[in-house]
């Protein structure tokens, strides 16, 4: 998939995603403050973005990157199975998923952002950004 590829989603997810945005977890709020407004290398991230039959916590279309934050419920086997299916499907759609625990977001923030920045650096090496019209 290229940067222009649109990933369709189930229409019923639109309202559910809106509700998730209204009721964000503390780690999602914390992460969003660092991702919004193209703060990370100029990339535009969206939160609670419907993709196919799933909702990604954060998604950057240009990078084809989803960031998932896992709270305590993600330690349950049933939730881990759902996470695996979601990650496999997103991978089939060309989306890379980076997954972090809430604990990592709050207590190892620098490393979380190093992982994201390393992904961006590697992505840019193989997918050069087109020059904008003014350049």
Helices and strands as residue ranges (DSSP letters): H 13-22, H 26-35, G 36-38, E 46-51, E 54-60, E 65-70, G 72-75, H 77-92, E 96-101, H 102-107, H 109-126
